[in-house]
């Protein structure tokens, strides 16, 4: 973090925003949930082997991407009616994954404590580098460098804080 950043000022600003926008009475959301998040794959087979083979998220469908002829659009079931989607863009010279403002930082996928332990062991066995942040959080990279998290906190909680 830059030396000219005033942490006290940032904390006070966050508290002002919290006071202005958060309410004890949450209004009902206009959304039903996340239909899917869409990411780009450099190799369809490798992506399927990673998500379906290693993480055990079943592939649910694969078809041509309507926005780019020849491109595959494919989906993985990540539970609770939510999908993780990928598409490839053959013939385009795309840069490597990188975090940018307004871009994707990481995708946190909820799992049970038992599945967290099981999947951590599978990551170990597969030689996938990862970082355990707590007894419930593990970060690692997907096949194209995308940052992922397996989170075993109860739904609606994060590190003991109620977020929903």
N, C-alpha and C positions, 0 to 999 in steps of 0.2 A: 504494500500500500504506500502511496506517495506520502512523503514526510509533511507536505503542506495540507493534508487532510486533517480537519479538526473533528475527532470522533465525538466529542461532546456535542458539537453543533449538529452532526449527523443524527445522533440519538435524539436530540430535541426535535429535529425536523421530522423524524419517523414518528415520534409521539404526537406531534401536531397533526400529521396526516392520519394517524390511527384515530385520534379524537374526532377529526372531521368526517371520516368516511365509514368507520365501523360503528355498528349499532348493536345494542343488546337484542333487539328484535330484527332478525334477518328477514328481509323480504324473500318471497319465493322466487327462485331463479326462473328465468324464461327458457332455460335449456333443460333438456332431458338427460344430458350426459355427453361424454366424448364419443362420437361415432367412431372416429379413427384419427390417429396422427399419421401424417404421411412423410416418409423419409426417402432418400435416394440411395439405391444400391448399385455398387459397381459390378456385382456378380450375383445373379439371382440364385444360382445353386448354392454358393457359399453362404448367402444370407439365410436361405431356407435351412441349411444344415446347422447354422448357428442357433437360430430361433426355435426351430422345431426339434432338431436333433439334440442340441446341448441344453437349451432352456426349457424345452418341452412345451412350447406354445404352438398348438396345432395350426398348421396351414389350413385356411378355410376356403380360399378361392384364389385363382390366378386367371387374369384375362388381359386383353390388350388395353393399354392406357388410352382413353379417348382423346387426350391432349397431345399425344406424340405417337404417330404410327410406328409400329414395330416394338414399342416399349411395353413391358409387362407391368401390370399393377397387381400386387398380391398382398394377402391379408393373413394375419395371425391372431388367434383368439387369446387375449390376455385376461379373460375372465370378466364376470359381471356385465356381459354384453358389450364390452369394449374391444376395439380392434387396433392393432398396430399394422400400418400399411407401408409398403415399399413399392417403389417403381424404379426401373432402370431407364436410362436415357442413352441407348446405344448410338454411337457416332458423335456424341458431344464430348468435347474436351473439357471436363469439369475439374476444378481444383480439389485438393484434398480437403477433408472436413476441417473446419476451424470454427471456433467460437467468435461470434461478432455481436455487436450491439443489435438487439432486435432479433437475434438468431436463437438457435436451440442451444441451451446449456446442458441439460440432461433430462432424461425421461425416467421417472421413478415408478416402478411397477410394484404393486402390492402383492405380497405373498404371505402365507402363514409362517410361523416360526419353524415348523417342521420342514416346510419346503425351502425356507431360507438356508437351513443347515444342509439339506440335501443338495441344493443347487450350488452352494458354496463349495461343497466337496466335488461336484462335477466340474466347476470352474478350475479348482485345484488340479484335478485329474487331467483336464484338457490343457493345462499350462496357460490358462488365461490370467494375465496379471490383474490383480484387483487390490482394492484398499478397503479394509473394514473400518468404518467410522464409529460404529458403536455395535452393541450386540444385535442391533436390528437393521443396520444399514451397511450395504456393501456397494462400492462403485467399481465399474470396470468399463472397458471399451467394447463396442460392437465391431462387426467385421469391417466397417468402413471408418472406424475411429469415433463413432458417435458415443457419447458418454451415457451410460445407463446406471441405474441404481435399483437394487432389489431391497425393498423396505418391508420389514415385518412388524412395524408399528400397527396398532389397530386402525381400521379405516377412520378417517376424520381426526386422527391425532398425528403429531410429529414430535418425536423426542419428548414425549410427556406433555406437550402443549396441545390443547384442543384447537383444531383449525377449522372444524366444521361442526 
